[in-house]
Amino acid sequence: MKIIIITQGISMIIDPIIRSNHEVIGIIESGPRKEPHGFKKLIKKAISAVYLSFNSGSSLRDFAKKNNIPYYYFKKGDDKNLEDWIRMKSPDLIVVHSMSQLLKENILSIPKNGLINLHLSYLPNYRGPNPIFWMYYDHILDPGITVHYIDKNEDMGDIICQDKVKINIGDTLSTYKEKMYPKASELILKAIEDISNGTAPRSKQPTESPTVRARNINPEEYAELVKWNEWDVEQLFHFLRGTPQYHDQLLNRQYLYNLGTKIEIINYERDAVSKSKIGKIEYENRMHYLICKNGKIYMNISFSLMTLLKRIVL
């Protein structure tokens, strides 16, 4: 089949599809919900180039160019141009993972085999753009992966295949993704093959989800979302290990400097603590620790230029 991929950055669906026996005829990069303008856009572009050079990485645009795959950058309000570009390519199937906005119906009708999405939860649980955050929040240790057809609603299309992956308490976000990748690759390729062979199942989803919508959060919400007086030290430790992009919000005072602060969550211990200090970071015996309901979570705090660049870029 002729396939177009829609994603953000060099995501986990790129490599398995490129290596399959199907033809990738286009890559569409989904821009952020809020695009910077003017001078801010130039600054972000320059910082992004510096960040990628330090990390020996490449942009999705560079990846597509290197592999001789047509590339299109999709930003909000670009629906007609996007439609024209896709129609010109005439794909059999569009595969989506990590997209900043819902596609309009004028796009959904183009590929003869429809559009499918790789969603990192066991649907209908955790519909929305940020399922991993909310699964860490709810202390889910058997998160799922689903491949489903895309319709006009958010993550409500018929399910093709899905499975669960076991994680351990305290698995970091990077470890989590390493465990998810093999299963995600397996499921997306299985779905593509079944669609190609005309044997793909379609299981309808219920209208309502049993969980909260997995919305994106504002960084300022992070510390307020933590249930300081309810969560056990182990649950808070697990949540912190899976949400490193928000750690600077734990600091007692917020400065621009904090954007470059790297906080590494190390371990925890159960201990009697002062109730008046819950949620505060203390320093003792050359070690920082966060006080929670029934213990302490130990952490390293340092300034990292790469952390600063990453947060500005992302």
Secondary structure, DSSP 8 states (H G I E B T S, - for coil): -EEEEEESSS-TTHHHHHHSSSEEEEEEEE--SS---HHHHHHHHHHHHHHHHHTT---HHHHHHHTT--EEEE-TT-HHHHHHHHHHH--SEEEEES-SS---HHHHTSSTT-EEEEESS-TTTT-SS-HHHHHHHTT-SS-EEEEEE--SSTT-S-EEEEEE----TT--HHHHHHHHHHHHHHHHHHHHHHHHHT----B---SS-SS-------GGGHHHHS-TTTS-HHHHHHHHHT-GGGGGGGSSS--GGGGGEEEEEEEEEE----GGGTT-EEEETTEEEEEETTEEEEEEEEE-HHHHHHHHH-
